Amino acid sequence: MKLRIEEYYGVDASGNVGLNAKDDSISLGLSGEGRKVTKRVYKFKRTANSSIDKFESQD
């Protein structure tokens, strides 16, 4: 018997830096953003001569 579970999850990140001054104007800006989606697969196997399930994880 084989069982396979697929799991998807996401990670979000962002950043922001700013500087602003008046009188002769000074401005500075910086920004960032990132996203990542990860898939994880779990496989469960049962052998004919064993009552214990084997477990594998793939990242």
Secondary structure, 3 states (H helix, E strand, C coil): CEEEEEEEEEEEEEEEEEEEECCCCEEEEEEEEEEEEEEEEEEEECCCCCCCCEEEEEC
